[in-house]
Amino acid sequence: MVEELLTAVIAAGVGVVVYMGAAARVVKQYERGLVFRFGRLREEIRNPGFTVIVPVVERLHKVNMQIVTLPVPAQEGITRDNVTVRVDAVVYFKVVDPANAIVAVEDYRFAVSQMAQTSLRSIIGKSDLDDLLSNREMLNQGLELMIDSPAVGWGVQIDRVEIKDVSLPETMKRSMARQAEADRERRARVINADAELQASHKLAEAAEVMSEQPAALQLRLLHTIVAVAAEKNSTLVLPFPVELLRFLERSAPPPAAAPVREKTAPAGPASEGPGPAEVTDADADADADAGALDGAPVPDALGGPVDGLMLDAPPPEEEREGLRE
């Protein structure tokens, strides 16, 4: 009798353990539990923690309430300005109503993915290429609204939608690169022209100041020479301007007057006696050079008197007699 009772207690204990093993469930913090009894959804949603269901009669379905990151495959489409592009995106969503997410739609993940692809194709066809490249924030908001409208009835809330990348054909990339290069070149030319205009105004003002003081031009020239000579890797050819020579001429002292030279006429032959003074051609040329230097007229070729140049008079009678002897 005791053995039978002990066996029954053991059997009952094993039955309870098996029952609790089949009925006990644990719902995690980020999950919610839906209980189906004979296929019908119970209104009570099991919260996180330990819970028990009736084995065979009830079935517990857990729903993840975390934000799901769903990548949208790249979609190829034609923009409103007839450019073929490939655009991929990513969708962030979460389940806010576990009952609708399980009952209203067969697979809410797949449904959201297909809706995102369809909406992305629609956005591509309604937008221009410039909007896809530079105005993505507005497109993201429009894409979010397009996906969120049907997802509300599925118990899913779209948290955020982002366009990740826009792939362009190689020909379009080259065309856009040429366009950007031309625009940069245009702006560079405008900037250079503006700089030349401002520099011309400044140079005109500097020229007016230098015209009042000629020495400023010479100082500027010397400053430029010093700046160029500092490199020591080039040959400098410096032309002297006329203004520099005039400046040096004005600053130099006046030259001293040259002394007057006197020439003695040679005496005539002894047979003929002393004659008038004769000047040879070489002496005439020398006298002409001296006259040009002293500012006096060229002497006569026959030995006449010269203005400003005194020639020696014939010797007296006593000297003539001495010369005859």
FIMAR-901707 format. One record per residue (C-alpha): x, y, z; residue in three letters. Coordinates in pm, whole numbers, plus 50000, padded with zeros to 5 digits. Layout:
BEGIN
XYZALA/...
***
This chain:
BEGIN
500005000050000MET/502745024050088VAL/504605015049774GLU/501555021849563GLU/501035055449734LEU/504665064849683LEU/504485055049320THR/501375076249273ALA/503005106349435VAL/506045102649215ILE/503875099148909ALA/501895129949006ALA/505065149549064GLY/506455139448727VAL/503135149148570GLY/503235183348732VAL/506785188848623VAL/505935179048266VAL/502855200948270TYR/504775230948403MET/507485225148147GLY/504895225647872ALA/502885254748015ALA/505595278048142ALA/506765305847913ARG/509145335147956VAL/508535367947770VAL/511595390247733LYS/511655427247807GLN/511595437847440TYR/508825413147350GLU/505075410347393ARG/503145377447406GLY/499965369647212LEU/497965339447326VAL/495875319447076PHE/493285295547228ARG/491985271346975PHE/493085295446704GLY/491375325746850ARG/493395355246976LEU/492955362847342ARG/492535399847420GLU/495045398247700GLU/498595405747587ILE/501225389547802ARG/503775414347938ASN/507475406847988PRO/508195381248257GLY/507055346148350PHE/503695334448217THR/501785302048190VAL/499575288847912ILE/497415258047883VAL/499325231847690PRO/497765218947369VAL/494875243247413VAL/496765276147395GLU/499745287847191ARG/501955317647274LEU/503325339546992HIS/506035364647079LYS/506345397946892VAL/509555418046887ASN/508935454446978MET/512445467146892GLN/513205491146607ILE/513985470746298VAL/516555482246041THR/515365470945700LEU/517615477645397PRO/515785484845075VAL/517415469044767PRO/518715493044501ALA/515945503344263GLN/516655514743908GLU/514395541343764GLY/514165571543535ILE/513885605743691THR/511555633143577ARG/514355648443366ASP/514995614843190ASN/518135603343373VAL/518565566543463THR/519655561943825VAL/519935534544086ARG/518825544044437VAL/518955523644756ASP/517575532745097ALA/517085520245451VAL/513875519545659VAL/513655520946039TYR/510345508746183PHE/508905492346492LYS/505745473846594VAL/503335494246806VAL/500315470846793ASP/501345434146824PRO/497835421246753ALA/497505439046418ASN/501105430746322ALA/500275393546357ILE/496625392546254VAL/496235420345995ALA/499215410845775VAL/500865377545708GLU/504495389745737ASP/504835425845836TYR/508595426545760ARG/508105415045401PHE/505135438645361ALA/507145468745477VAL/510035458845247SER/507835456544939GLN/506055489045022MET/509435506445064ALA/510645494344723GLN/507455505644553THR/507515539644719SER/511185544144630LEU/510475537944263ARG/507625562644278SER/509845589144439ILE/512505584144168ILE/509975589943890GLY/508575621544053LYS/511925638144132SER/514655654943932ASP/518255644343942LEU/519265675944129ASP/516675668144398ASP/518015632944444LEU/521545646244484LEU/521025677544692SER/517505677744838ASN/517395643745003ARG/515815655345328GLU/512575664645158MET/512585632144960LEU/513135612345280ASN/510115628745439GLN/507965621445133GLY/509145585545123LEU/508385581445492GLU/504815593745444LEU/504255570545148MET/505365539945349ILE/503735549945676ASP/500225554545532SER/499465517345472PRO/501715505645756ALA/499475521846017VAL/496815494845964GLY/499485468046009TRP/500365479446361GLY/503755491846236VAL/505135526846277GLN/507785539846035ILE/510385557146243ASP/512715569945971ARG/513605565345603VAL/516985574645454GLU/518205573945094ILE/521695559345115LYS/523195562344769ASP/522375574244418VAL/524325556644143SER/524685574743810LEU/525875561943470PRO/529505569043381GLU/528535592043094THR/526405612943328MET/529245614643579LYS/531615627743312ARG/529055653143195SER/528495665643548MET/532255667543605ALA/532685688743290ARG/529825711043397GLN/531315716143743ALA/534745722843593GLU/533305748643352ALA/531445765743635ASP/534595767343848ARG/536555781243554GLU/533895807643496ARG/534035818443859ARG/537835818843850ALA/537815841543546ARG/535335865043707VAL/537455866644021ILE/540605873243817ASN/538875900643618ALA/537655916943939ASP/541165915144082ALA/542615930943767GLU/540045958843786LEU/540885966444149GLN/544585964244076ALA/544235988443785SER/542566014044013HIS/545356010644266LYS/548036013043996LEU/546406044243857ALA/546486060344200GLU/550126049944244ALA/551006064543903ALA/549456097843999GLU/551516098844319VAL/554736089244137MET/554146115343868SER/554296142444134GLU/557586128544276GLN/559866113744005PRO/562276101144269ALA/559556077044392ALA/559746058544060LEU/563496053444106GLN/562986040944462LEU/560346016744338ARG/562746004344070LEU/565485998444327LEU/563035980544555HIS/562015957544268THR/565685950244193ILE/566325940944555VAL/563285917844558ALA/564375900344238VAL/568025897644341ALA/567075880244666ALA/566295847944481GLU/569845844744335LYS/568715820544068ASN/568275843043765SER/570165868643559THR/568925904143591LEU/569165927743294VAL/568675963143423LEU/567995991143171PRO/568836026043297PHE/565906049243231PRO/566436084843113VAL/564886098343432GLU/567646081543637LEU/570366096943422LEU/568756131143449ARG/568466126743823PHE/572176118143849LEU/573066147143617GLU/571226171843835ARG/572846158244149SER/576466158344008ALA/578716189944066PRO/579506212543762PRO/582876204943583PRO/585896228943633ALA/587016252443346ALA/590006239443143ALA/593146262343129PRO/593876281942809VAL/596846268942614ARG/599196292442417GLU/601146281742112LYS/604416298041994THR/604796302641622ALA/608096288841481PRO/610526313141318ALA/611026314140940GLY/614186301340762PRO/617506320140816ALA/617806330740455SER/614406346240444GLU/614346359840795GLY/611616356341037PRO/608216355240875GLY/604696355140997PRO/603586327441227ALA/602456296041041GLU/600186269641176VAL/600286234841031THR/597266213140966ASP/597906192241280ALA/598206223941488ASP/595016236541332ALA/593236204241427ASP/594596206641782ALA/593526242841803ASP/590106233041674ALA/589786206541948ASP/590926231542211ALA/588456257142078GLY/585676231642093ALA/586556223542452LEU/586966259842564ASP/584006272942375GLY/586226294742141ALA/585996296541759PRO/588376275841544VAL/591556296241446PRO/592246305941090ASP/594476282540885ALA/596846311540795LEU/597696318841157GLY/595536349341209GLY/594506361341551PRO/591996339441736VAL/589346352941965ASP/590296342742317GLY/593636326742207LEU/596786349342201MET/599716338541976LEU/603346349442043ASP/604526381141864ALA/607606380341628PRO/610976382541812PRO/612676416841838PRO/615566428741617GLU/618356417041853GLU/617076381641851GLU/616816382341473ARG/620496392341444GLU/621456364141679GLY/619536339641469LEU/621326351141149ARG/624746346341303GLU/
***
